[in-house]
Amino acid sequence: MHPMRVILTLMLATSLIACSEAPQTGDAGNNSAATSSTAESASDMSNDSSTAVSSGNPFFADSPLYLQYPPFDDIDNSHYGPAFERGMAEELAEIEAIASQSAAPSFENTVVAMELAGQLLDRVSRVFFAMVSAHTNDDIQALQQQLAPQLAAHQDAILLNRDLFARIEGLYQQREELGLDPESNRLLERYYISFVRAGAALSPEQQEQLREMNARLAVLETQFSQNVLNEVNDVAVVVDTAEELTGLDEALIQAAADEAEARDLPGKYVLPLLNTSGQPALASLQNRELRERIQRISVSRGNRGGEFDNRAVLSEVIRLRAERANLLGYDNHAAYILENQTAQTVAAVNQRLAELTTPAMVNANREAADLQQMIFDSEEDFDLQPWDWSFYTEKLRAARFNFDASQLRPYFELDNVLIRGVFFAAAELYGLSFEERFDLPVYQEDVRVFEVFDSVGTTLGLFIADFYARPTKRGGAWMNAYVSQSDLLNTQPVVGNHLNITKPPEGEPTLLTFDEVTTMFHEFGHALHGLFSSVQYPYFSGTSVPRDFVEYPSQVNEMWATWPEVLENYALHYETGEPMPRELLDKVLSTQTFNEGFATTEYLAASILDQALHQLRPEQVPDAENIMEFEAQALAEAGIAHEAIPPRYRSTYFSHIMGGYSAGYYSYIWSEVLDADTVEWFKENGGLRRENGSHFRQTLLSRGGSEDAMTLFRNFRGRDAEIGPLLERRGLN
């Protein structure tokens, strides 16, 4: 464990796809002052129950459960505060002992010692912030708000400790003389870079400014994320009659009725919203007025006024990030973030996004014209709007390919997709096997746990599967590491995938959309990245890689969702067990580039919006009243504004940019260049073969962040990536 881990875990709570984050900056300040501030604020966290629970606090020692799996059945809300309090105090004492020791700095007594510090804080942080995302409540949200500035101050006390930095800097200057192995040498380099980027080399006065900025940012980012969750629950769409829901699957209508009952609205129907601008129901609802109401409510989140409005929060966050970047010597926040990614520069990201924008818009305009013609052919007289796109896309799909997406759902039953699809592909490619565990506690009744075995039968780790949506869970899909692999700590991975699939009524099967199937394969790609980790230091474990590289392995894993051998194995009718007809399967495969203009355009719009916000200087940041006007102007200037295609996330509910994806949402398309080129490699080498999986695992998946990301890619591919396969995949060539 390393002292940056606390802030990494904090970021996991707010990023839409949660992987280990690259180290971020901390606040600043005189070390003794920061230590004192942390100690005082930590003591405030204690309540009257802290003494009573201290002796039995499950976080105070390593979990006694298998592979240090969290003892969820022994954890209650009263344990978190005292564990954070003690965890921060213990880590500060450990860091002070490292910084003040009389022995000359060595790699072991400084860097390795820091990797070993703060293990209690790591344990409680991983579970607490996982619950912030997956199963929150009022007590957790209140404590999260309280913790945000305290953890920022705690981070300051470490990253801005001048004596500690002097030891690290001295070792860094001598690194070529230390005889370190490659992973240890990289660890030393990363520590030095992280401390410098955190402001360790600034003057005391500048560090004080930095501390104030980061403390405020910690509060604001937490507030933004909580507003997003509270808003999505607050604006769930209430429908009066079943007739208005015509077109929806009967199981989904019943789920809407059950949701209304749970909200004390008997006789009505409630459609919860996902965090994206578009909503799944829009593809099938025949009632155009209801489709419009859903879409308008969806895109109004966080910018409609009221308690959960995020405009002022966002404006202040963007301004403070810009000011912090300037203080650290960067032109803007994007320049600061990108320096530490594989992209490296703002210019490189802007060029990549710009070169994809024109062909994406050409495709989107062609698709829009086809949909408008379908509207006219239906003897309707209105212009295509955002709430029409998905509905008429499915009509066009049905007409053009003689099938619609609803035909697929009976063949995508959840357990079949998971066990005969996701797990089957991992078994064929990597030799893995899975056994469900019913003896390990879970934090919510729908959660499942699987033990993962390697090809020789040894335990690789544990996999937590949390698939269903609920009001206590934020939107999106993500992976968490509850325990990270490390040879230094002698730990094996415990990782979880978290999705938001609508739970059907009791006794009904869970039938997935094709997008949900793809998401399940994608997230398991992240899980494999964590499970296969084989590194010495926890700093490099699993998905601890640059943000614009972390999506690459997970996107590669999506390829197996449509690989014929895999698809034929899991696409079985939930009632008859009959395989998906070959004709329908061929249609699925033939539509892979269908609607890609829309998909690419909505994604690029969000990516460009993220960059536009984070490439501003402080004085350019719009105030709350002008945030939405700035958004519209930025999209228009980039040539990505389309009346019928809103960005996948508008700025006021863009959860990614409050977490590890600030100035980093471009990462998906950046990683997809690597992904598409890798898919070509698999095809060239025979596809789903154990030899291929072993090569991918050994050269890349197992290495975490222990080597430069692009070096890992070249080790796997034998050359740099080429963009051609991506352009072909998205129909942009």
Phi, psi and omega in degrees: 000141179238160188293346175280351187299328181301311182290331177296315181295321176302320181290329178302330183289343185238355179271141188289330171240111191266109171236170178298137184269152168292147183303137181249173181286155175246176174283193187216180176141166174305132187300316182295323178293318180295319179298316180297316180300318180295316181298319181293314182292326178295322180294331178295337183290334181296144172233185186298339183271352188297320180295321183295325185268350187303314186293333182249020183289119185293344180276346187287351176217162174306143178300135178282355183282167184306129180056028181061029174305136184300136180278071187304327182288344179261355185263130169229173187301331183290346182278334188295309183304306178300326180290320175297317180302308181292322182298317178294317180297316180297315183293320178298321178294319179295317180294320179297322178295322178293315186289327188259000183297149182280338180295144178300147180301136171223164179300319182291313187277357178240294187287310179297320178300322177292324176297331181272349185280156170073031185288326175296315179298323178297315182300310184289324180297316183298315181288314184300311184285337170295319179288329174307320182273319193263333187199068187273174175202179184299320181295317180295317180295321178295317179292324178301316178297321180291322184287329189308305179289332179292319178290327175297316178295322178297317179297320177303317185298338180264303188289341180247020175283111187294321179295320179294315180297324179299321178294315181294317180297319179297317178294320180299318180295333182259010194302328182286346181259359187272348179067034183279149172289164186303318181293320179294319179297318178295322179299315178299316180297318181292323177298313181299312181298318181297319179294318179296314180295337178279353178101014183297334182267001179284165176288161178304321181294318178294322179296324178296319175299315182298318180300315181297320179298312185290326177297317179293318178299320180300319179292313184295318181295322175295316180299317179302311184294321178291323176299320180300313180294314182295322180293317183294329175284324184291327186255017175309139189279122179263128182241138187278323188228155177293331181300325179294341183264012180306132183111332177286149173301143182302322180295324179288325176296317178295321177298323177293323177294318179296321179296322177295317177301316180297335180262014179062043177234062184300140179087352179252183182224136182238127177253102176294154181261145168276171186280348179283164177294312177281153181235141185304324184297337183296339182285340187231343180294125181279336182284106185293324179297320178291321177301316179297317181298316179299313183296315181295320177296318183301311185278355178272353185300131177079357180223023183252009186084178177093186189298327188253018178295131186254004186296313181293322179298312182298315181301316181291322178299311182298318180295314181295322177297320179295317179296319179296317178300316178300316181299326181274359174099017182247154181294323182200174183297322180299317179299320178297311182294314189289336178303331185262008180249175179291333179293320174076321186228154174299318182300319181296318180291315179301320180295315181298315181294320181293321183289343177265339186296311184298308179295329178295316181291325176300313179296316182297318179295323177295317178296319180298320179297320178297319180291320178297320178296322178296323177298313179295320179296335178276009180061033173258154184229076175207157178278143179304130179236167181304326181283355177261338192302305184296320182298311182281338172297318179292324175296318180293320177301316180297319181288318186282322185245004177060038170197159175237164188298332181294338177294338184280328191303321179299341181264359183241060176285138192307309184296323177297316180298316183291306190275315182271353179247285183300308181291323179299315179299318179293327178291315181292320187276322187239355180078019182280155171224159189225139178225122181290137180251126179252002183262354181261136184290153177234161184270352179203144192299334182277350185284142180235158182228136179233138170273136183250126182248142176284176186297335180265006175094359178277152181288127177269319180173193178240144181237123178262128182246112182234094194257337190268146174286153175198159182298337181274005187238135179287166183284171176093198181215142184199168176242139175238147170255111178278329171220128180264148178288139174198126174293326179298317181268355182058045181244147174250156189285141166236111187235156180226146170251136184232118180241181179225065178272135179295127181281130181284169175301158181306130178089349179269149178287154175268107182255128188262153167282166179294326176298321179292325175299311180299320178298321180296318176295318180301308183295328177290336172298319174297317180300318178298322178301320178285318183293325183276355183308134178216075183232162179282315191254137179298336178305328186256007191293139169054246186270019178281069182229170178304147184299328180272013174241335189293331180282344185299305181298326181289324177292326175299320183294341177296334185299332184284345178297328181246007176293125189311315182298325180281312182301318179295334183280328184251340183278076183242138181298131188293339180264315187262340185078001180289142178292156174304130180304142182303324180298316180291321178299317179297325178294320176303312183292329183283346182259017186298331178259004179292133179066019180289335175299313177298309185299317180291320182293315181294325177292311180299323179300316178293320180296318180291322177298316176303313180293320181300318179294319188267358173261010179278148167278160184307317184287349180268350186291127180289151176281177187304319184292340185247006181301313184289326175295320177298318180302311181298319181293318181297319180292321179295316181295331179277353180075025184242007180282125177225125187303326185263001183230092175290159174302150181306324174228128169280161192298330185278352171227030181272078187299328181307318189280358171266353179243223187285358183254017176297128187055026184224009181290341174300345189303327183297313181286326177297314179292331183292336173299313178294318182299308183298322178293325179291321176301319177299321179298315179299318180296319180295335185250021171097004172074237190279071180239144182301323180298322179293316179298319180297319179295315180298317180294311187290321185275338189222302188298325184279348189271351180051228178257020186285349174225162176304136187302314183287335172295319177299317179298315180295325176300323179283309191273335182087000179194176174287161181287151175245145187276345184308311181300326178294315181299320179293316182301317184268007179066032184255004182267000000 
